[in-house]
């Protein structure tokens, strides 16, 4: 599958691109860049962004007033930006706006006033904001927090992106809580960019974007040269390294995030087999016997950019066809947004076929309630083709399990899960008990229980799936 990247912030109107702008666009496309956002600094550059957006179909415009130019604000300027934003279909956000106390090219009070003014415009027009913040994080957060709880006309929450993020990992949590995305540029690749990489590690992938800020901040490989949209791939590669994902994962996730944020639409297609890193996952049902409080299955069933909503449960043949050659993956995992062992017969049939066709490793991720579902011990039936069973333990006590997992089997579910884990160790070579690190959960008590049951133990990040 072709790599698809999205440069969520650049300045293609700079005269440094005048001699070869068409070639720059073509190099970006050749590198897999399927979308770009050209971001203005004021009225003149806003008009240039719109012009470029009309010239190149994969370029979109953002209009606003940069903190550097806040002292140039006027009612006429504001009215012209507002008209551009409303009259041009290719304007996808208001920006870049914000605060810059590093250079202080405009008085700070003027910066704050203009920031608030254009935040109000974004709210009125139901457009996301692109926020510039340098050495002004406290004031930036405070002003953005004034928007908390506000909704656009269509009922959706206020939204936007902290562009070319250079704050700390701790600060990212505040901006994420405000509903914002966090975008990373060339500095994440710099030799002295450890702080930026630590911040990126703290951001859930569903809130990540990548950008170049071209012509500025070229990545380490070409540092000191003119930056251009094709180099967003360098950012994606470093982000993949930081997040422990593949380049394809990061490209897929950040492109989807950008398209959703900027209202560009995301193609909907049913996903039966999907890849994360070098593993192939099989999404065979959306049904589950639990309604876990931390599970996004009923809210936003997307994992690492894969939409796992099923219009129908795939047949065995459809599953096998979606897999293709299983030997090309490090492992095949029965794990979608649902409990796979509800469809025990399909798992058994597909598992047998995968083994015959050269699957290197087969894992089943389960909530451990299959014996309750089917009224018998199903583990001997899984053993012939299963290399690992990963069971969602999620608690050390029945009370915590019911509070967090809300099983339809009620009080008997937790005992059934622990019994399933213990029994699994007699049939499958690797058994892992997992817990989601929900705030307040006694992780060490869960670890001790897993050891008592004879299983390995793994902690899964809270609010990070896949």
Steps between C-alpha positions, in 0.01 A plus 500: 500500500630845408629715784271802557636798695342835586704817558271684742693830497720676248550840337516425128445864409852602611704639213766235561260266315431734207760345269395137544163485677351254249801271544466526879138388476593210273780387732255501786253288306777258403590467869140402580366838617131493415404823673655827612379796702642838401485732801491879486652763728270789405262630235748519212628146557144375563415604146810322372403183690154504343652555155733202545216285630307566180806429287586166663211265588686333788583834670259662749508850643503638853438870566572706810740743666832388651605617845794679339257722310246558776576873509381523137148387589207718402129464444558513124767231519278279716201547269709405196632183669147410608372546145778283359425227750131499408516549127779259409412131516863399537552682832512226763609682818578832667870555560766519576400694808639500850776648713874546454685638801836389359527772237231740627462655154165633622406617852381212713168661581434543127593136442253382763222721365551382142522137612163528674348684204593231250400221736155660500504510120584130485210432733259707293606323179529151656860467384794348687790719609872465437682632805853642511648509850858582592616576854139586588347170603339621821310784334424287194345226709303751707353668192421169335339378821252786468363304204458179698147366481410722205352329199459588136162547338495134399549395863859381459761610758750777441800352318843586369871421503807617687731533205874423496476401863799577719349476848555232762330164535315637805362794304366276224249352742344840560458568130367150434247551779388812312424281197796610292729301274877524535712537187871428469745630242871477417624566857385153605783367279770733634789357700403731787128424463463260792249722683284514188521123458394452863202726438404299191518177699237643738245580229232241413532414132143616436619855577822500297572698186817547298617809315801667341444872572681535167711684403616501863634228732630246251551159665841384621584322173487829307530745788599848389342460157162622383228276638225370272186283535668179379714505813199436720593135450808557721270620778276196458797265515628650824152502649465131414823433686380699802159329512623148422292484184571447132530789255180372338320516836603861560414604145157338518415641843623856449344530155166385637533740793574791268214424265256478789629814670482709184164360390635335187317171547624147553404213275301237688577138423441181690819368658537128563880467499721790603870549564670667794878483507578155357191325639177426312181532705168338419181693575227236484229636730398817681307305762637471852381371836658799677434872490834619636506863610833556323402340168419727204315223314161671521634857477772511236608151396825606334835337574820657364306652212297188419122538526377167640126547477351198326184514292493122515702221658731362229477139395794264537577542131488879527742488794741268319485712186575814703807335653667399175836341577524478881870417485585859405415618854683438827170386650130485429279616786130440554424842641258758366247718678312211651555166674626257232418183693131581479554362148685192620424284196628769261817547707566127496445465126703808408775410746538157345520648150755761607719234655482290186592803288814579694401748771814556707314568824132518597374693801149536642413812700198426716310620804519148643127432514481246216428211734199690634383583149519140373431309819814285478877516513594620152877513554574147371329603176726806463826334594582331163553832318557757775845620608385762750188599683486852640224546757366834619518458878455872572456468877622320809160471669147418394376840615752686282429268208129570512561873536738515204378224266125476566457143375159376399577192712507704818668371813619175342706664227818581693531150642446358150775723359756400761407133455539539122849645542608221733357232271655660191851441640437124461414527131687790339872569522468873572224649714503871580270682740461867412361804678418848379670758723178671606579774754472361851530133403734298723739382230726310738208303640405406144858397430505280809172335397633430149810336650281290730302385196820403321474763226732767367388855568472811286371849572320678216496879484180673602327673205746351249371205298717278283 
